[in-house]
Amino acid sequence: MNRLRVAVIGMGVMGPMHAAIYQHMPHVELVATVEADPARAHEASQQFAVPSYSSVEELLSMGSAFEAASICLPDHLHVDAAIRLAQAGVHLLVEKPLATTLDGCDAIIAAAAERRLKLMVGFTLRFEPRYRLVWQAAKEGKLGDIVYQYARRNNILASARRLGGRVSLPFFLQVHDIDAMRWIGGSEVVSAYALSCRRVLTELGVDDAVISLLRFADGSIGCIESNWVMPDSLPYRFDFRHEVVGTVGKADIELADQGVSIHAGDRFHFPDPSFRGVLRPDEPLVLRMELEHFVECILDDRPPLPTGQDGRAATAVALAIERSLKEGTPVPVPG
Ligand SMILES: NC(=O)c1ccc[n+]([C@@H]2O[C@H](COP(=O)([O-])OP(=O)(O)OC[C@H]3O[C@@H](n4cnc5c(N)ncnc54)[C@H](O)[C@@H]3O)[C@@H](O)[C@H]2O)c1
């Protein structure tokens, strides 16, 4: 295969970014989008000049030929859409988390395997050059054996309000760091213990902040801190950090300050160039690297990374964190 036709499912925040990137790739043709909201569907059809269907069923019933799809639907809709598309023989890039239950993950993995399809999960950090440098250093043994990893993934309040209580902190934010820690450390999480606080977002029924402590199979430990109640007036929208301490080395990624600041009128801010198009509409660079990997793996018939099993492992840890929050004790993570 030397050319790939793709559809993007869900035209909220992530879907239009996927669509814009595909549309600029030389060996890729964006053939359709799917969006249930009529206004967003109209906007997508105008922006990308391809048909927008109201559901996956409608897309499949129209008989448009395409080989791959990005699923950018809300988390709880990933399983149904992924299975229907896999049954139609479509390679899948599923935004994180793969699914919010282990049964859901297994069903997607089985549906893709049955048709020998590529299945990739959208863990963006694997394509972030700074995370990749740290992964490389760890893999080459430059840090020695990992002693601990610490990750911070904090968002402003507007982010929690936009999501309206539909998702939890472990599944929306921590799942990125769970995957990054498994990947960088090369070891699986065996147990999780988590604490939370709920003072601001009581009306949404979600935690303001969660701190999760992880034990890995190789004996190392991890701590993931996340909240989505930072004031909207901060000069940055995200406060991200990753730290790895090994027996002979240390690595730090610090992402709150993006290396550029703008003071305009009464607002001082650090714009994030890694997640928005500045030079070209397909520029969100990290996402472009992720989608290019997906496309190349299909065209070259290689297995994409991160795999469905990586998605399942991260979901297992997020579920253990949620259970620990309910039960107040450390919870084993099923292998
Ligand atoms: N990789 C990352 O860094 C990253 C960042 C943000 C979100 N995400 C993930 O991407 C996915 C989408 O997130 P988002 O923030 O774009 O969500 P969103 O809510 O902004 O967009 C989802 C879209 O799907 C549409 N939709 C809902 N049900 C539908 C259906 N049955 N058929 C067709 N369309 C339907 C909604 O109308 C909406 O436009 C989530 O799984 C999320 O966790 C990943």
PDBQT file of the ligand as one rigid body, heavy atoms in Angstrom, charges set to zero:
ROOT
HETATM    1  N1  LIG A 401      -3.714  13.096  23.337  1.00  0.00    +0.000 N 
HETATM    2  C1  LIG A 401      -4.055  14.149  24.063  1.00  0.00    +0.000 C 
HETATM    3  O1  LIG A 401      -3.217  14.903  24.546  1.00  0.00    +0.000 OA
HETATM    4  C2  LIG A 401      -5.514  14.441  24.282  1.00  0.00    +0.000 A 
HETATM    5  C3  LIG A 401      -5.918  15.712  24.687  1.00  0.00    +0.000 A 
HETATM    6  C4  LIG A 401      -7.290  15.938  24.883  1.00  0.00    +0.000 A 
HETATM    7  C5  LIG A 401      -8.194  14.896  24.693  1.00  0.00    +0.000 A 
HETATM    8  N2  LIG A 401      -7.749  13.655  24.327  1.00  0.00    +0.000 N 
HETATM    9  C6  LIG A 401      -8.689  12.539  24.129  1.00  0.00    +0.000 C 
HETATM   10  O2  LIG A 401      -9.323  12.707  22.862  1.00  0.00    +0.000 OA
HETATM   11  C7  LIG A 401     -10.681  12.249  22.932  1.00  0.00    +0.000 C 
HETATM   12  C8  LIG A 401     -11.584  13.403  22.490  1.00  0.00    +0.000 C 
HETATM   13  O3  LIG A 401     -11.379  14.490  23.378  1.00  0.00    +0.000 OA
HETATM   14  P1  LIG A 401     -11.906  15.962  23.013  1.00  0.00    +0.000 P 
HETATM   15  O4  LIG A 401     -11.371  16.828  24.089  1.00  0.00    +0.000 OA
HETATM   16  O5  LIG A 401     -11.631  16.258  21.593  1.00  0.00    +0.000 OA
HETATM   17  O6  LIG A 401     -13.461  15.715  23.242  1.00  0.00    +0.000 OA
HETATM   18  P2  LIG A 401     -14.652  16.656  22.792  1.00  0.00    +0.000 P 
HETATM   19  O7  LIG A 401     -15.766  16.404  23.726  1.00  0.00    +0.000 OA
HETATM   20  O8  LIG A 401     -14.156  18.058  22.601  1.00  0.00    +0.000 OA
HETATM   21  O9  LIG A 401     -15.018  16.095  21.343  1.00  0.00    +0.000 OA
HETATM   22  C9  LIG A 401     -15.721  14.894  21.145  1.00  0.00    +0.000 C 
HETATM   23  C10 LIG A 401     -16.658  15.126  19.955  1.00  0.00    +0.000 C 
HETATM   24  O10 LIG A 401     -17.356  13.901  19.682  1.00  0.00    +0.000 OA
HETATM   25  C11 LIG A 401     -18.698  14.235  19.337  1.00  0.00    +0.000 C 
HETATM   26  N3  LIG A 401     -19.554  13.074  19.592  1.00  0.00    +0.000 N 
HETATM   27  C12 LIG A 401     -20.054  12.649  20.780  1.00  0.00    +0.000 A 
HETATM   28  N4  LIG A 401     -20.761  11.511  20.603  1.00  0.00    +0.000 NA
HETATM   29  C13 LIG A 401     -20.692  11.224  19.279  1.00  0.00    +0.000 A 
HETATM   30  C14 LIG A 401     -21.185  10.147  18.499  1.00  0.00    +0.000 A 
HETATM   31  N5  LIG A 401     -21.893   9.145  19.040  1.00  0.00    +0.000 N 
HETATM   32  N6  LIG A 401     -20.915  10.151  17.171  1.00  0.00    +0.000 NA
HETATM   33  C15 LIG A 401     -20.220  11.163  16.605  1.00  0.00    +0.000 A 
HETATM   34  N7  LIG A 401     -19.717  12.197  17.311  1.00  0.00    +0.000 NA
HETATM   35  C16 LIG A 401     -19.936  12.216  18.623  1.00  0.00    +0.000 A 
HETATM   36  C17 LIG A 401     -19.034  15.416  20.242  1.00  0.00    +0.000 C 
HETATM   37  O11 LIG A 401     -20.133  16.158  19.732  1.00  0.00    +0.000 OA
HETATM   38  C18 LIG A 401     -17.718  16.191  20.218  1.00  0.00    +0.000 C 
HETATM   39  O12 LIG A 401     -17.690  17.155  19.199  1.00  0.00    +0.000 OA
HETATM   40  C19 LIG A 401     -10.917  11.813  24.383  1.00  0.00    +0.000 C 
HETATM   41  O13 LIG A 401     -10.796  10.419  24.476  1.00  0.00    +0.000 OA
HETATM   42  C20 LIG A 401      -9.793  12.494  25.150  1.00  0.00    +0.000 C 
HETATM   43  O14 LIG A 401      -9.385  11.802  26.295  1.00  0.00    +0.000 OA
HETATM   44  C21 LIG A 401      -6.435  13.422  24.079  1.00  0.00    +0.000 A 
ENDROOT
TORSDOF 0
